[in-house]
Structure formats: C-alpha cells, structure tokens
Amino acid sequence: MTKGKVKRVFLNSIGQDNPVFAQILGICSTLAVTNVLKNTVVMTMGVILVTSLSNFTVSLLRKAIPPRIRMMVETLIIASYVIIVEIMLKAFVPDIWRRLGPYVGLIITNCIIMGRAEAFALSNPPGLSLVDGLTMGLGYSYVLLIIAFFRELLRSGTIWGISVLGGWWTNWSIMVMPPGAFFMLAVFIWWVKGMALKEKKQ
C-alpha cells in the first residue's frame, strides 16, 4: 500500500467519487437524520465505523468467501458491526439513540457500505480497503453535516441546540420535513457540480 494509492483513494472519496453528491447514494439517511446536527454527528460516526471495519473484514476474508454466498456474508459482517454500534449508542448516549429510533439499524441497508464492499474490498488488500471505507465514510459524513447545519439553522435558528439567530428569525418549518432535506441536498449538489468541480476542471 503506497502513499500514492492512499492519497488517490482519499481524494476520490471526498471529491469526485463522493458517495452522496457524485454517486447519489445514502439519500435515505440524508432525509432522515439531518434535521438536527447532534443526531447527524452520531449517525455519521456510526456509518464511518461500520464502513471502515466492514471493508477491512470483507477484504481480509475475500479469498475464503465462496462466490455464491458472498452477498450474504457481506450482509452478516455489516449487520454485526451495526449491532455493535447500536449497543454502544444505547449504552453511552441513550437519549440520542432513542431519537434516532430505527435509523441506526437501517445502516445495514445503506448502499454505500455494501457498494464499497463489492466494488473495492473484494479486490483490494485489507489496509487499502480500510482507508477506502474510512474515507468514503468521511465523504458521506461531511455532506450530511453541512446539510444538517443549515437545516437546523433555518428550522429553528439554532446550532447544536444553541440559539444563534436570536428572536428576529422566522423558523422555516419545511426544514423539519423531507422536502427541506431534498432542497438542501439539491442546492449542495448544484453548487459542488456546477461551481466547485467545474472550476477545478478548468
């Protein structure tokens, strides 16, 4: 595993191959948990942990997994790490765990995790697969955190539950609902693809 490969994987994951704005994956969680920044931080930390460790484990076992059952094995590996994450949340941050509800368990169905296991971990060594999982999780996370930041700010004038806009602000109730998440995601994708990546290519 060379520094050049690690750098390329890192830059692709947070930039042109980002799972959210480039591959349009993981949209369900974008709608579900980005209305409050605190919940989003916890969810993204869980996804980073599951993505990196499941990638590493699948890569470690890739030569021993029979091709006919590889998807079932990958799902079992992912589900095991999700259960660990859920137990940790329930033990250390029970209030946030209750607010997130079933969405923690639904990390299992996040197409980013299965996609990276299939597309990368099955054909690359464990170390590089761990880096890929970690950076894909980070690429997913920073997009959700940006969306959550603006959704919470526009929804209630607060950040992390602390009022920053004062009493003059009129709350945007649409930001509580899925259309608000769609709107923020669309604006973010438009800005990245229409402005940031376009300027980089030029």
N, C-alpha and C positions, 0 to 999 in steps of 0.2 A: 504494500500500500504506500504509494509515493505521495509526497506533498502536493504534486500537481493534480493527481486524481482527487484528493480530498478537497482541494480548493475548487476544482471544477464542479464536484458534487454539491459543495456548499453554495456556490454562486448560482448554479442552476436551480437549486431548491428554493432559494429565497427570491429569485428573479424570474427568468424567462420560463422556467418549468414549475413555477409556484403552483401547488395543488388547487388553490382556490381561484385566483384570477386568471391563470393560464389553462389549467386542466378542468376548471369548473367542477371540482369535487368537494365533498364535505359541506354541501349547501344546507343540509337539514340542520346541522348544529349552528350554522350562521343565523338561521331563523330562530332557533330555539333558545339559545343561551346568551345572545349578545345584547339583551336589553338592560343588563346590569353588569358593570365592569368587574365587580368582585367575583361573580359567578363565572364569568368568561375566563378569568385568570385561572381559577381552579380547574375548569374543564380543559383548557389548553394544556395545563401542566400534566393532566391525566393522559391526554392524547399524545403528548411528546414522549412520556414514559412508555406507553403501550406501543407506539410506532417504532421507537428505537429498539426496545427489548424484543418485540416480536420479529422485527427484521433480523436482528442478531441471532435469535434462536432458530428461525427458519433457515438462515444461511448456514448455521452450524450443523443442522440436521439434513441439509438439502440432498446429500448423497445417499442418505439412509431412508428417505421418504419415498415409498412406492408411487410412481406417477399416477396410478388410478385413484389414489386416496389423498393426493397432496392437498386439495382444497379443504377437505375435512380436517386434515392435520393442521393446516394453517389456521382454520377457524378455531380449533381447540386451543392452539397456542395463544391466539389473540384473546379468546374468551378467558383463559386462565389469568392473563395479565390484567384484564379488565376487572375480574373478580377481586384481585389483589388491590387494585386502585380503589374500588368501591369499598372494600373493608377498611382501607386506610382513611378514606374520607369520612366514613361513618364513625371511625374511632377518634379522629383528630379534629374534624370540622363538621360535626353533625348538623348544625344549622344550615350550612351551605349544601350539605348532602341532601337534606330534606327539600331545600328549594330547587335543586336540580332535578329531583324526582327520578323518573325513569331514564333521563337523558344520559346518565353515567353508563348504565347498562347498554345503551344504544351505541356506545363507542365501538362495540363489537361489529356493528353494521357499517361503520364509517368506511366508505370505499377507498379512502386514501391509504388506510392500513393494509387492506387486502391487496390493493393495487401495487403498493411498493413491495410487498412480499412476493407477488407474482412476477412483477416486471424487473425487480432488482435483486432481491435477496436470494432467489433461486439460481442466479447465475453469477454471483459475486462473493468474494470471501467475507467472513464474519465481521472483520474490522471495518471494511468499507461499507458493508450493509448497515452496521451500527451508525456510522456517520450519516449515511443516506436517510435512515429513519429519524435520526435526531434533527437533521437539517430540514427534512420535509415537515416534521412536527413544528419546528420553529417558523418555517414559511407559512404554514397554516395558522399558527398562533398569532403572529403579528398582524395578519389581516383581520382576524376576528377581534383582536384587542383594539385596533383602530376603529372598527365598526362599532364595537361596544362603547368606546369612549364617546363617540359622537351621538350614539343613540341615547345613552344615559344623560348626556349634557342637554340634548334637545328635548328629551322626555320630561325631565324634572329640574333642569338647571343645576344638577349635582355631578360630582365626580367622586367615586368611592363613597357615596352617601354624604359627602360634604358639599354644602351649597357654595357655588362659585359665581353664579349669575345674579344672585340676590332676588328681591321680591318683584322687580320690574319685569322679569321674564315670564312670558306666557308659554306654558307647557304644551308641547306637541304630543297629543295623545296617540297619534298614529305611530309614534316610535315604540309604543308598547306592543303593537300588533305586527304580524309577519310582513305586511306591506312596507312598514318602516324599515325592516331589515333588508327587504328586496331593493328598496330605494337606495339605501346607503351602500349596499353591495354594488349596485349598478353604477353609482357615482364613482366608487373606488375603482372598479374595472375600467370605466371610461377614462378616468384620469391616468391610470397606470398604462393602459394600452394606447391611449390616444395622445398622451403627453410624455410620460417618463420614458417608456420603452422606445417610443418614436424618436425622441431626442437622442437617446443613447445610440440608436442605429445610425443616425445622421453624423 
